[in-house]
Amino acid sequence: MNRRVERRLPSARKEQLVIQDLPGETLVYDLERHRAFCLNRTAALIWRACDGKRTIEEAARMIEGELGQPVDESLILFALRRLGRHRLLEESVEPPLVMEQMTRRELARRLGIATGLLVPLITAIVAPTAAQAATCGALGAPCTTNARCCTSLCVNGICACVENQGPCTQAQPEQCCSGRCGSANNKCLP
């Protein structure tokens, strides 16, 4: 008796994620790891199909209906490997050895996909740290340190500038109230 074992999709991770659907893609921000990902439509459909209950074959049929194109099992396994690598699944996935080293280009060639649009694509996006994302304070804005001011000068809790003839640096002419720093003497110009 030869019975085929149905492989079920793992469950997509939902906790500690901020998910934003956009036309043709889904953005996912991982609050635990402070990493952001952009999933193209195919990858997003496969990720959303991961409910721990569907088989790979059921997911393929569902995704075929959404994309209007045939979906091969290897396409889903490829996406599962990528989703697992980025920790967007509850449990890890052990794809067949042949899938381990396959690139998107090789997958497209194997499946005969003329355009790479059907290939699941997950792009990691570099999210700035809070300090990098912070904007500097304009002239007159409240401050606690020089680093908080665009002019790099915090005086008595207010972002300030250097008056004419005061010291300045060529790299930061905005330190001067006039916005001009003399190259010969590093003094603010009127």
C-alpha positions in Angstrom: 0.0 0.0 0.0 1.6 3.2 -1.2 0.2 6.3 0.7 1.4 9.7 -0.1 2.1 11.8 3.0 0.6 15.2 2.8 2.9 17.9 4.0 1.2 20.7 5.9 2.3 24.3 5.8 3.7 25.7 9.0 2.0 28.6 10.8 2.9 32.1 9.9 4.2 34.1 12.8 1.7 36.8 13.9 3.0 37.9 17.3 5.2 41.0 17.6 4.8 41.9 13.9 3.4 45.0 12.4 1.9 44.2 9.0 0.9 46.7 6.3 -0.7 45.6 3.1 0.1 47.7 0.0 -0.9 47.2 -3.6 1.3 44.4 -4.9 3.3 43.9 -1.7 3.2 43.5 2.1 5.4 45.2 4.6 6.2 43.3 7.8 8.1 44.9 10.7 9.5 42.5 13.4 9.2 44.2 16.7 11.4 41.6 18.5 14.3 41.8 16.1 13.7 45.4 14.8 13.9 44.2 11.2 11.6 45.1 8.3 10.7 43.0 5.3 8.9 43.6 2.0 7.1 40.6 0.6 6.1 40.7 -3.1 2.6 39.5 -3.9 3.6 35.8 -4.4 5.5 35.6 -1.1 2.7 37.4 0.8 0.1 35.0 -0.6 2.2 32.0 0.5 2.9 33.5 3.9 -0.8 34.2 4.5 -1.6 30.6 3.4 0.6 29.3 6.3 -2.0 28.5 8.8 -0.7 25.1 10.0 -3.7 23.3 8.5 -3.4 23.6 4.7 -1.3 21.2 2.8 1.2 22.4 0.2 -1.1 21.2 -2.5 -4.1 23.1 -1.1 -2.1 26.2 -0.8 -0.9 25.8 -4.4 -4.5 25.6 -5.7 -5.5 28.6 -3.6 -2.6 30.7 -4.8 -3.1 29.7 -8.4 -6.6 31.1 -8.1 -5.2 34.4 -6.8 -2.4 34.7 -9.3 -4.2 33.2 -12.3 -1.2 31.1 -13.1 -0.1 27.6 -12.2 1.9 27.3 -8.9 4.4 24.5 -8.6 5.2 23.0 -5.2 8.8 24.0 -5.5 7.7 27.7 -5.6 6.0 27.3 -2.3 9.0 25.4 -0.8 11.3 28.1 -2.0 9.2 30.7 -0.3 8.9 28.7 2.9 12.7 28.5 3.1 13.0 32.2 2.7 10.2 33.0 5.2 11.8 30.6 7.7 15.2 32.2 7.3 13.7 35.6 8.1 11.8 34.1 11.1 8.4 34.9 9.8 7.1 31.3 10.5 6.3 29.7 13.9 8.4 26.7 13.1 11.3 26.0 10.9 10.9 24.3 7.6 13.1 21.5 6.2 12.9 21.8 2.4 14.2 19.0 0.2 18.0 19.2 -0.2 17.7 20.2 -3.8 15.8 23.4 -2.7 18.5 24.3 -0.1 20.9 26.0 -2.5 18.4 27.1 -5.2 18.4 30.8 -6.2 15.5 32.8 -7.5 17.0 32.7 -11.0 17.4 28.9 -10.9 13.8 28.5 -9.7 12.5 30.7 -12.5 14.6 28.7 -15.0 13.4 25.4 -13.6 9.7 26.4 -13.7 10.0 28.2 -17.0 8.8 31.5 -15.6 9.4 34.1 -18.2 9.3 37.0 -15.8 10.5 36.9 -12.3 7.2 38.4 -11.0 5.8 35.1 -9.9 9.0 34.1 -7.9 8.5 34.8 -4.2 10.7 37.7 -3.2 11.3 38.8 0.4 13.5 41.8 0.8 15.0 42.8 4.1 14.7 46.5 4.7 17.2 48.4 6.9 15.2 50.2 9.5 17.0 53.1 11.2 17.6 53.1 14.9 15.7 55.6 16.9 18.7 57.9 17.1 19.2 57.7 13.3 15.6 58.4 12.6 15.4 61.4 14.9 15.5 64.8 13.3 17.6 67.7 14.6 16.1 70.7 16.2 15.8 73.9 14.2 17.0 77.2 15.5 15.1 78.1 18.7 13.9 74.5 19.3 14.2 73.1 22.9 17.3 70.9 23.4 19.2 69.0 26.1 22.5 68.4 24.2 24.4 69.8 21.2 23.6 66.7 19.2 19.8 67.5 19.4 20.4 70.7 17.3 20.9 71.1 13.6 23.4 73.8 14.4 25.2 71.4 16.9 24.9 74.2 19.5 22.5 74.0 22.5 22.6 77.1 24.7 20.5 77.3 27.8 18.1 74.6 26.5 17.5 76.3 23.1 19.1 75.4 19.7 21.2 78.4 18.9 23.7 79.6 16.3 27.0 81.4 16.5 26.8 85.2 16.0 29.0 86.9 13.4 32.7 86.5 14.0 32.2 83.5 16.3 34.0 80.2 15.8 32.6 77.7 13.2 33.7 74.7 11.2 33.7 74.4 7.5 31.9 71.1 7.8 28.9 72.7 9.6 28.4 76.3 8.3 24.8 76.1 9.7 26.4 76.7 13.1 26.6 80.3 12.0 23.4 82.5 12.1 24.3 83.6 8.6 24.9 80.0 7.5 28.4 81.0 6.2 31.7 80.1 7.7 34.9 81.8 6.5 37.4 79.3 5.1 40.5 81.3 6.1 39.8 81.9 9.8 36.9 79.6 10.7 34.8 82.6 11.8 31.1 83.2 11.0 30.6 85.6 8.1 27.8 88.3 8.2 
